[in-house]
Amino acid sequence: MTRWAQSLSAVLLLASASVAGADIPNLGPAPVFTEPDIERAALGQLLFYDPILSGNRNISCASCHHPRFGTSDGVSLSLGEGGIGLGPDRHPDPANLPEQRLPRNAPALWNLGASEFTVMFHDGRLEVASQEPNGIRTPLGEDMTAGFDSVLSAQSMFPVLSADEMAGHYSENEISRSVRLGLLSQQGGAWDQLAARVQAIPAYADGLQMVRRVEESDGFPLISNLIADFIRFEWRADNSAFDRAMRGDGVLDPAAQRGMELFYGKAGCAECHSGWFQTDHAFHAIAMPQIGPGKSARFESHARDEGRMRVTGDAADAYAFRTPSLRNVTLTAPYGHNGAYTDLDSVIRHHLDPVAALESYRMEQALLPALKDAKDTSALHDPQELARIAAASDLAPLALGDAEIADLIAFLGALTDDARRLGVPETVPSGLPVDR
């Protein structure tokens, strides 16, 4: 039996069992994964690292989701189009400056192949919804193209259509022109143009023909499905010290054990960070400081990010963001929907008294690549906005000592499984540079 099969068979529902003398938390049923076809995953790996999918052929999925930075990019807010370099070393291209930072922190990709991940992005604007066309709710509504096999697959449609992420600025290339004109999923639109680029490369054309399922077309959804297969295979991380302890294959060290007891007990972390992957997949407002350009349409001038409310229109969802999984959280700093905190100690202390942390927040706690004329602190200097963020907070203050916080961090370290399988390819079929 493979390790994965053993993991799937480990269903621990009885809180009366014990690990190192302590109660096992009630985590619910074990995660369910579909093991992808290795040939499809290998082709998806090449597409993931290939800049061919960006308008100017200069950015790949890996530019913001790289294994060197825990499948994120190591900065609070990314520089997409107009940036040069990788991770904290990325900087503006003097010949093609970015128009703005990306408004939200690049989310990590760990375990997104598990069936329980039915909501994507910090605001959940992409989610499983049986009543929607193709069973997925997206901002495209009825214009959503068929053929994406999951929300994990469909999520890749967003970056390639974003001018600031991968598409490029207006008139720079045929993809950015189509995006600006609203020609997205239509025949001959941006997705078709990207698919045609890939099909024009013989190695890709042959590979797509070999792995394509009967029900799949040769368009962009097939490319996206393959990238999803790669993510499912590459970043399945369910063999941490925590997993082994829960399966009875090991024990946590004393500090991590104390931290687990705090996490599932006095500290109340598991009220939101529940289940095997430490997330309830729901949305909560925790008074996270708002930095960067905010989430707004081009015609809007504010720097707010009202989170889930931008999706639902419900005022009760204001400033609420999806609970992130804490798997490999030690690898994925900075933290928060906009990366406001660069270390675990700071973000834990924020949770203990969110409003006080909001009021005392300093920009030095973030990590932002230099960008001339960036308006990163507008929301922080707006007393009315700070008051709205504070009023929406769901969390009551909680007192923990320094030693207890250290134990919590030790437990979070026990959630680490830096799973790597195929790795970073040496080359990609387009011949374009690979971010390494």
Number of C-alpha atoms within 10 A of each C-alpha: 6 7 10 14 11 10 19 15 14 15 15 17 14 13 12 10 14 14 16 14 8 14 15 20 24 17 19 13 14 16 21 14 18 11 14 16 13 14 15 22 24 20 21 24 25 22 25 28 27 28 25 23 27 25 27 19 17 23 30 26 22 23 29 26 22 23 22 16 18 22 22 26 29 28 29 31 27 31 32 28 28 25 25 19 15 22 20 16 12 20 21 20 13 10 7 13 16 23 18 21 26 22 25 23 24 25 23 26 23 26 22 23 28 17 13 14 20 18 22 19 17 22 25 22 19 22 22 19 15 10 9 14 15 17 16 24 22 22 12 11 11 11 12 20 18 15 19 24 18 20 24 26 21 24 20 20 18 14 17 25 24 21 22 23 27 27 31 31 23 15 12 12 15 17 31 26 20 20 23 17 12 13 18 22 18 13 10 13 18 26 25 20 20 21 18 16 15 23 18 11 13 12 14 20 15 11 15 21 12 11 17 16 11 6 7 15 15 17 17 23 23 23 27 24 25 28 26 29 26 27 23 23 28 22 23 22 23 25 18 18 21 25 23 16 19 23 18 13 10 14 17 21 14 13 18 24 23 18 26 27 20 20 24 18 13 12 20 13 18 19 14 18 20 21 19 23 25 19 20 19 22 15 20 20 24 24 27 28 27 29 26 26 24 23 17 15 8 6 6 8 10 13 22 21 26 23 24 24 17 19 15 14 11 10 12 12 20 23 27 27 25 23 21 23 23 20 26 24 22 18 19 26 26 27 25 23 28 27 31 30 27 20 16 20 14 15 20 18 17 21 20 17 17 26 25 15 19 20 15 9 18 14 14 10 16 21 19 23 19 12 17 10 8 13 15 19 16 17 22 21 9 12 11 11 16 19 14 14 26 22 15 19 18 12 15 11 12 13 11 14 8 11 11 17 19 17 22 26 21 21 25 21 21 26 24 21 21 18 19 13 11 14 10 19 15 11 14 21 14 19 11 16 17 19 21 14
